[in-house]
Amino acid sequence: MFTIEQIKAAHGKVKSGADFPAYIQEIKNLGVTQYETYVADGHVDYHGTNGYTIKAPAKYEAIAIADECNREQFMIELKEHQKGNTDYPTFIAMSAQMGIEKWAISMKKMTCTYYDKKGKEILVEEIPQ
């Protein structure tokens, strides 16, 4: 099974949203089947087969998530991030301001689903391969 150290090594190669597809492929090859990233503090829950789960600790001080989601503005800012025009800390701050609580990656479906604080799906994207 995979380790936090292996995932950190793969994530260390990500400089912008443009690097995300390669990162997903690399951790998929490690055995990650899905994971959830929480915007409030950056902790991540990684899942593998047979109920295997490891939790990466918080990456930064907790930030507030807006109660209401601004889906349209989030989609605009997300596209800019995916083009490589913003770094990860900027993306996190923007996500919090737009009301995104977390995103969940499914390696099986190759999708990234963004959720608000109420657990409502805000956006489901296919991950380029």
Phi and psi restraints in degrees (value plus and minus 20) as a CYANA .aco file:
   2 PHE   PHI    -101.6   -61.6
   2 PHE   PSI     142.8   182.8
   3 THR   PHI    -143.9  -103.9
   3 THR   PSI     143.7   183.7
   4 ILE   PHI     -80.9   -40.9
   4 ILE   PSI     -57.8   -17.8
   5 GLU   PHI     -81.7   -41.7
   5 GLU   PSI     -60.9   -20.9
   6 GLN   PHI     -84.9   -44.9
   6 GLN   PSI     -61.1   -21.1
   7 ILE   PHI     -87.5   -47.5
   7 ILE   PSI     -61.7   -21.7
   8 LYS   PHI     -80.3   -40.3
   8 LYS   PSI     -60.7   -20.7
   9 ALA   PHI     -81.6   -41.6
   9 ALA   PSI     -63.0   -23.0
  10 ALA   PHI     -86.5   -46.5
  10 ALA   PSI     -63.0   -23.0
  11 HIS   PHI     -87.3   -47.3
  11 HIS   PSI     -48.4    -8.4
  12 GLY   PHI     -82.3   -42.3
  12 GLY   PSI     -37.8     2.2
  13 LYS   PHI    -105.2   -65.2
  13 LYS   PSI     -31.0     9.0
  14 VAL   PHI    -104.9   -64.9
  14 VAL   PSI      98.0   138.0
  15 LYS   PHI    -127.0   -87.0
  15 LYS   PSI     -43.6    -3.6
  16 SER   PHI    -177.7  -137.7
  16 SER   PSI     156.9   196.9
  17 GLY   PHI     -79.8   -39.8
  17 GLY   PSI     -43.5    -3.5
  18 ALA   PHI     -86.2   -46.2
  18 ALA   PSI     -42.9    -2.9
  19 ASP   PHI    -108.2   -68.2
  19 ASP   PSI     -25.9    14.1
  20 PHE   PHI     -79.6   -39.6
  20 PHE   PSI     -66.5   -26.5
  21 PRO   PHI     -77.8   -37.8
  21 PRO   PSI     -59.4   -19.4
  22 ALA   PHI     -86.9   -46.9
  22 ALA   PSI     -58.6   -18.6
  23 TYR   PHI     -80.9   -40.9
  23 TYR   PSI     -67.0   -27.0
  24 ILE   PHI     -79.6   -39.6
  24 ILE   PSI     -63.7   -23.7
  25 GLN   PHI     -83.4   -43.4
  25 GLN   PSI     -60.2   -20.2
  26 GLU   PHI     -85.4   -45.4
  26 GLU   PSI     -65.3   -25.3
  27 ILE   PHI     -95.3   -55.3
  27 ILE   PSI     -46.9    -6.9
  28 LYS   PHI     -81.2   -41.2
  28 LYS   PSI     -62.7   -22.7
  29 ASN   PHI     -84.6   -44.6
  29 ASN   PSI     -44.9    -4.9
  30 LEU   PHI     -95.3   -55.3
  30 LEU   PSI     -39.1     0.9
  31 GLY   PHI      95.5   135.5
  31 GLY   PSI     -15.3    24.7
  32 VAL   PHI     -91.5   -51.5
  32 VAL   PSI     108.3   148.3
  33 THR   PHI    -120.6   -80.6
  33 THR   PSI     -47.2    -7.2
  34 GLN   PHI    -186.4  -146.4
  34 GLN   PSI     142.1   182.1
  35 TYR   PHI    -178.4  -138.4
  35 TYR   PSI     138.2   178.2
  36 GLU   PHI    -143.5  -103.5
  36 GLU   PSI     112.2   152.2
  37 THR   PHI    -130.3   -90.3
  37 THR   PSI     108.8   148.8
  38 TYR   PHI    -121.7   -81.7
  38 TYR   PSI     100.3   140.3
  39 VAL   PHI     -84.2   -44.2
  39 VAL   PSI     -56.4   -16.4
  40 ALA   PHI     -75.1   -35.1
  40 ALA   PSI     -60.1   -20.1
  41 ASP   PHI    -158.4  -118.4
  41 ASP   PSI     -20.3    19.7
  42 GLY   PHI      63.1   103.1
  42 GLY   PSI     -15.5    24.5
  43 HIS   PHI     -90.9   -50.9
  43 HIS   PSI     133.1   173.1
  44 VAL   PHI    -154.0  -114.0
  44 VAL   PSI     116.7   156.7
  45 ASP   PHI    -127.0   -87.0
  45 ASP   PSI      97.7   137.7
  46 TYR   PHI    -124.2   -84.2
  46 TYR   PSI     116.9   156.9
  47 HIS   PHI    -143.7  -103.7
  47 HIS   PSI     122.8   162.8
  48 GLY   PHI    -145.4  -105.4
  48 GLY   PSI    -181.0  -141.0
  49 THR   PHI     -96.2   -56.2
  49 THR   PSI     142.1   182.1
  50 ASN   PHI      35.1    75.1
  50 ASN   PSI      15.9    55.9
  51 GLY   PHI      55.3    95.3
  51 GLY   PSI      -9.9    30.1
  52 TYR   PHI     -88.3   -48.3
  52 TYR   PSI     106.7   146.7
  53 THR   PHI    -160.5  -120.5
  53 THR   PSI     117.2   157.2
  54 ILE   PHI    -148.9  -108.9
  54 ILE   PSI     129.7   169.7
  55 LYS   PHI    -138.2   -98.2
  55 LYS   PSI     105.6   145.6
  56 ALA   PHI    -108.2   -68.2
  56 ALA   PSI     115.9   155.9
  57 PRO   PHI     -89.1   -49.1
  57 PRO   PSI     151.3   191.3
  58 ALA   PHI     -75.1   -35.1
  58 ALA   PSI     123.8   163.8
  59 LYS   PHI    -121.4   -81.4
  59 LYS   PSI     -37.1     2.9
  60 TYR   PHI    -176.8  -136.8
  60 TYR   PSI     149.0   189.0
  61 GLU   PHI     -81.0   -41.0
  61 GLU   PSI     124.7   164.7
  62 ALA   PHI     -80.1   -40.1
  62 ALA   PSI     118.6   158.6
  63 ILE   PHI    -140.8  -100.8
  63 ILE   PSI     134.6   174.6
  64 ALA   PHI     -99.2   -59.2
  64 ALA   PSI     122.6   162.6
  65 ILE   PHI    -123.1   -83.1
  65 ILE   PSI     110.6   150.6
  66 ALA   PHI     -78.4   -38.4
  66 ALA   PSI     122.1   162.1
  67 ASP   PHI     -89.3   -49.3
  67 ASP   PSI     -54.4   -14.4
  68 GLU   PHI    -128.0   -88.0
  68 GLU   PSI     120.9   160.9
  69 CYS   PHI    -112.5   -72.5
  69 CYS   PSI     114.3   154.3
  70 ASN   PHI    -124.6   -84.6
  70 ASN   PSI      62.3   102.3
  71 ARG   PHI     -78.6   -38.6
  71 ARG   PSI     -65.0   -25.0
  72 GLU   PHI     -82.9   -42.9
  72 GLU   PSI     -66.7   -26.7
  73 GLN   PHI     -88.3   -48.3
  73 GLN   PSI     -57.3   -17.3
  74 PHE   PHI     -78.5   -38.5
  74 PHE   PSI     -64.0   -24.0
  75 MET   PHI     -83.0   -43.0
  75 MET   PSI     -57.6   -17.6
  76 ILE   PHI     -84.1   -44.1
  76 ILE   PSI     -68.8   -28.8
  77 GLU   PHI     -86.8   -46.8
  77 GLU   PSI     -57.1   -17.1
  78 LEU   PHI     -80.9   -40.9
  78 LEU   PSI     -64.7   -24.7
  79 LYS   PHI     -80.2   -40.2
  79 LYS   PSI     -60.1   -20.1
  80 GLU   PHI     -83.5   -43.5
  80 GLU   PSI     -61.4   -21.4
  81 HIS   PHI     -84.3   -44.3
  81 HIS   PSI     -62.4   -22.4
  82 GLN   PHI     -86.2   -46.2
  82 GLN   PSI     -44.7    -4.7
  83 LYS   PHI     -98.9   -58.9
  83 LYS   PSI     -29.2    10.8
  84 GLY   PHI      72.2   112.2
  84 GLY   PSI      -6.6    33.4
  85 ASN   PHI    -105.3   -65.3
  85 ASN   PSI     -28.8    11.2
  86 THR   PHI    -156.5  -116.5
  86 THR   PSI     135.1   175.1
  87 ASP   PHI    -111.1   -71.1
  87 ASP   PSI     155.5   195.5
  88 TYR   PHI     -83.7   -43.7
  88 TYR   PSI     -65.5   -25.5
  89 PRO   PHI     -78.8   -38.8
  89 PRO   PSI     -57.7   -17.7
  90 THR   PHI     -85.3   -45.3
  90 THR   PSI     -61.9   -21.9
  91 PHE   PHI     -82.1   -42.1
  91 PHE   PSI     -62.0   -22.0
  92 ILE   PHI     -82.6   -42.6
  92 ILE   PSI     -68.8   -28.8
  93 ALA   PHI     -79.8   -39.8
  93 ALA   PSI     -63.4   -23.4
  94 MET   PHI     -83.7   -43.7
  94 MET   PSI     -63.4   -23.4
  95 SER   PHI     -79.6   -39.6
  95 SER   PSI     -63.9   -23.9
  96 ALA   PHI     -82.0   -42.0
  96 ALA   PSI     -65.1   -25.1
  97 GLN   PHI     -84.0   -44.0
  97 GLN   PSI     -51.6   -11.6
  98 MET   PHI    -107.3   -67.3
  98 MET   PSI     -21.7    18.3
  99 GLY   PHI      68.8   108.8
  99 GLY   PSI       2.9    42.9
 100 ILE   PHI    -110.9   -70.9
 100 ILE   PSI     100.9   140.9
 101 GLU   PHI    -105.7   -65.7
 101 GLU   PSI     -61.0   -21.0
 102 LYS   PHI    -180.2  -140.2
 102 LYS   PSI     149.2   189.2
 103 TRP   PHI    -153.1  -113.1
 103 TRP   PSI     130.0   170.0
 104 ALA   PHI    -143.2  -103.2
 104 ALA   PSI     111.4   151.4
 105 ILE   PHI    -126.8   -86.8
 105 ILE   PSI     108.1   148.1
 106 SER   PHI    -130.2   -90.2
 106 SER   PSI      96.6   136.6
 107 MET   PHI     -92.7   -52.7
 107 MET   PSI     -50.9   -10.9
 108 LYS   PHI     -86.3   -46.3
 108 LYS   PSI     -68.0   -28.0
 109 LYS   PHI    -105.3   -65.3
 109 LYS   PSI     -36.4     3.6
 110 MET   PHI      34.2    74.2
 110 MET   PSI      34.2    74.2
 111 THR   PHI    -149.5  -109.5
 111 THR   PSI     136.8   176.8
 112 CYS   PHI    -144.0  -104.0
 112 CYS   PSI      99.7   139.7
 113 THR   PHI    -133.7   -93.7
 113 THR   PSI     106.5   146.5
 114 TYR   PHI    -118.8   -78.8
 114 TYR   PSI     118.2   158.2
 115 TYR   PHI    -145.2  -105.2
 115 TYR   PSI     129.5   169.5
 116 ASP   PHI    -112.9   -72.9
 116 ASP   PSI    -196.2  -156.2
 117 LYS   PHI     -86.0   -46.0
 117 LYS   PSI     -39.6     0.4
 118 LYS   PHI    -109.0   -69.0
 118 LYS   PSI     -20.1    19.9
 119 GLY   PHI      63.3   103.3
 119 GLY   PSI     -10.2    29.8
 120 LYS   PHI     -99.9   -59.9
 120 LYS   PSI     114.9   154.9
 121 GLU   PHI     -86.8   -46.8
 121 GLU   PSI     103.7   143.7
 122 ILE   PHI    -116.1   -76.1
 122 ILE   PSI     -59.6   -19.6
 123 LEU   PHI    -178.1  -138.1
 123 LEU   PSI     117.6   157.6
 124 VAL   PHI    -140.6  -100.6
 124 VAL   PSI     102.8   142.8
 125 GLU   PHI    -138.5   -98.5
 125 GLU   PSI     126.0   166.0
 126 GLU   PHI    -101.6   -61.6
 126 GLU   PSI     120.3   160.3
 127 ILE   PHI    -109.3   -69.3
 127 ILE   PSI     104.6   144.6
 128 PRO   PHI     -81.3   -41.3
 128 PRO   PSI     123.7   163.7
